[in-house]
Amino acid sequence: MSRSTAAPSGFRGVFALGGGALPVHAFLARLPAALCPVGTLMLINTRDGIGAAGAVASALWLGQAVGGPVIGRSADRRGHRPVLLVACGANALALFALVSAVLGGLPLPALLALAAAAGLTVPQVGPLARARWARLAGEDRVLKGAALSFDTTLDEVGFMVGPALAGILAVAVHPASALVFAGVLILVFGTLFALHPTAPGPTASARAGGAAQPSTIQPTPTPTPTPTASARTRTTRTMTARAAVPLWSPGLVLLFALAVLQGAAMSGANTGVNALAEARGEPGAAGPVWAAMAVTSSVAGFATVARPGSTDLTVRLRRTVALQAVLTLPLLAVSGLWEAAFAVGTVGSAVAPHLIALFALVERTGPAERMAEAMTLLGSGLILGQALAAAVAGPLAAAYGHRAAFAVACGAVVTSAVVAAVARPGWVRGATGSAPTPASQHDADAGESRTGGVDPSRTKDFARNVTRNVTKDVTKDVTPDGTPHIPAPRADGRPTPRR
């Protein structure tokens, strides 16, 4: 039985790709990215109030949004392992320095600078994990879809559990304990994730600008040019062409905008929960209240992975963001912590399915040659939205109360629903259908999408096969061991002409 046939039966195929330790290391290594923003909010809030807390958290998020693509590009050029090891150490150091600055009473500008440094050095475990899963799955579209969906759900679980865990640690231990715990996690499990045997090395396209790599074909001494030189030239041209593939497209721009709005909706709701808990004299209750969303979102996410359905991805995105908008509006009427827990819990049932559809559409829209960068950019969009909303919702909550922060969340998600609804049909090429299933894999192998059109990925495969056949025809005179066949020279010393 082929791997692509067995993979949809459960999560076994996904775990078999990298072993049972890889998902654990990846999840615990990305958890600090979810712990830090809320941990920063709660720590600064206890000293300087919600307004300053929102500003510092915003600096953290903005640093992460700026540093993410840089770290991702560096990992492509130098390999995941060295970049992750350096980033994990630098990030832990920045977090410990931020805690020391707060406890030492340093002024707000110093806190802003340290928070930005902590954001810039976040190791970007989530996007790099998705790139690793895609690489491990290879050309198996079914297994690749299952792995990416599973990892997206882990991401969502982490970003729901992290804030709740930060609140629990603040109540049970100390307001600074969440940031300290995040630093320890990134040092231990970030290092384990970096050292895992599945960590990719530098990509071929990143090395294209350097020295030419040695060819596997040994050149035969001859005064005439050999196919080895032309093959090396073709390889270099292919690498250059891959590096020159444009990243942005109208569909990816739209998905990035939706990611920014989704991040703003989550940040506004979280800031409102923290402001409500502070107003009720129970600042530590914000974490447990937010945990309600963690539970419902996690359940909905894993249910979506287990039963993806056959609905068009763009339709699914429109439905989930519209449902999230409807479920977010009752936050405006919340006045107590129990009401807030129930309200954010209902919102969570739409968050994970929304994000799964969003990332699945990025996988369909972004160029395969730059998929890791596309995933990183979408993650930066989520973070950018959180940062912008925190900068706005924090001062609004300080001036007008928790409902002002909830209004920011409602405005963002309603805008997202409107943008998704008015987008023209076909704005994401190849978006029909859900995550790959055995049936969709069969349709893809037949060269057709569910709507009867040509599957773009199959078109790329066809073009690749044509190029390969032409190259094979041009260099057909090779020996069985792969070296060029050079005909014996004639008596006059000139090479025998090729027939």
JODAVEN-V318989 format. One record per pair of residues at least 6 apart in sequence whose ideal C-beta (glycine too) atoms are under 6 Angstrom apart, sorted by the first residue. I is the first residue (numbers start at 1). J is the second residue. Records with the same first field share a line. If there is no record, write none. Layout:
I: J ; J
This chain:
3: 140
4: 140 ; 142 ; 441
6: 13
7: 13 ; 142 ; 143 ; 146
8: 142 ; 437 ; 438
13: 143
14: 146 ; 147 ; 150
17: 136
18: 136 ; 198
22: 196
25: 189 ; 192 ; 193
26: 129 ; 193
27: 154
28: 185 ; 189
29: 125 ; 189 ; 190 ; 193
30: 125 ; 126 ; 158
31: 158 ; 162 ; 185
32: 182 ; 185 ; 186
33: 122
34: 158 ; 159 ; 162
35: 162 ; 166 ; 178 ; 182
36: 182
37: 57 ; 60
38: 163 ; 166
39: 166 ; 178 ; 179
40: 56 ; 57 ; 60
41: 53 ; 57 ; 274
42: 170 ; 175
43: 102 ; 175 ; 176
44: 52 ; 53 ; 56
45: 53
46: 175
50: 275 ; 394 ; 397 ; 398
51: 394 ; 395 ; 398
52: 108
54: 390 ; 394
56: 111 ; 115
57: 390
58: 387 ; 390 ; 391
59: 112 ; 115 ; 116
60: 115 ; 118 ; 119
61: 383 ; 386 ; 387
62: 387
63: 116 ; 119 ; 120
64: 119 ; 122 ; 383
65: 380 ; 383 ; 384
67: 120
68: 124 ; 376 ; 380
69: 376
71: 87 ; 124
72: 124 ; 127 ; 372 ; 373 ; 376
74: 83
75: 83 ; 128
76: 203 ; 206
77: 202 ; 206
78: 202
79: 201 ; 202
80: 128 ; 199 ; 200
81: 194 ; 199
84: 123 ; 194
85: 194
87: 121 ; 123
88: 123 ; 186 ; 190 ; 191
90: 121
91: 121 ; 122 ; 186
92: 183 ; 186 ; 187
94: 117 ; 118 ; 121
95: 118 ; 179 ; 182 ; 183
96: 183
97: 114
98: 114 ; 118
99: 176 ; 179
101: 110 ; 111 ; 114
123: 190
126: 155
127: 375 ; 376 ; 379
129: 151
130: 148 ; 151 ; 375
131: 372
132: 198
133: 147 ; 151
134: 144
135: 200
137: 143 ; 144 ; 147
141: 436 ; 441
142: 436 ; 441
145: 435 ; 436
148: 363
149: 305 ; 356 ; 435
150: 305
152: 356 ; 359
153: 301 ; 302 ; 305
156: 297 ; 301 ; 352 ; 355
157: 298
160: 293 ; 294 ; 297
161: 294
163: 290
164: 287 ; 290 ; 291 ; 294
166: 178 ; 287
167: 286 ; 287
168: 287
169: 177 ; 178
170: 284
171: 284
204: 239
205: 239 ; 242 ; 243
208: 239 ; 240
215: 228 ; 232
217: 228 ; 483
219: 226 ; 228
220: 486
222: 486
226: 484
227: 475 ; 484
242: 369
245: 367 ; 369
247: 370
251: 365 ; 427 ; 428
252: 365 ; 366
254: 427
255: 361 ; 362
256: 381
258: 416
259: 378 ; 381 ; 382
260: 381 ; 384 ; 385
261: 412 ; 415 ; 416
263: 382 ; 385 ; 386
264: 385 ; 389 ; 412
265: 409 ; 412 ; 413
267: 386 ; 389 ; 390
268: 389 ; 393 ; 405 ; 408 ; 409
269: 409
271: 393 ; 394 ; 397 ; 405
272: 402 ; 405 ; 406
273: 286 ; 289 ; 290 ; 340
274: 286
275: 397 ; 402 ; 405
276: 340 ; 402
277: 283 ; 285 ; 286
285: 337
289: 337 ; 340 ; 341
292: 341 ; 344 ; 345
293: 344 ; 345 ; 348
296: 345 ; 348 ; 349
297: 348 ; 351 ; 352
300: 349 ; 352 ; 353
301: 352
304: 353 ; 356
308: 434 ; 435
309: 434
310: 434
312: 432
313: 357 ; 360 ; 361 ; 431
314: 428 ; 431
316: 357
317: 357 ; 420
318: 420 ; 421
320: 350 ; 353 ; 354 ; 357
321: 354 ; 416 ; 417 ; 420
322: 417
323: 350
324: 350 ; 354 ; 413
325: 413 ; 414 ; 417
327: 346 ; 347 ; 350
328: 347 ; 409 ; 410 ; 413
329: 410
330: 343
331: 343 ; 406
332: 403 ; 406
334: 340 ; 343
360: 435
361: 428 ; 431
362: 374 ; 378
364: 430 ; 431
365: 428
366: 374
389: 408
392: 408
393: 405 ; 408
396: 404
397: 404 ; 405
429: 456
430: 456
432: 449 ; 450 ; 451
433: 440 ; 450
444: 455
447: 458
449: 455
477: 485
478: 484 ; 485
479: 485
487: 496
489: 495
490: 496
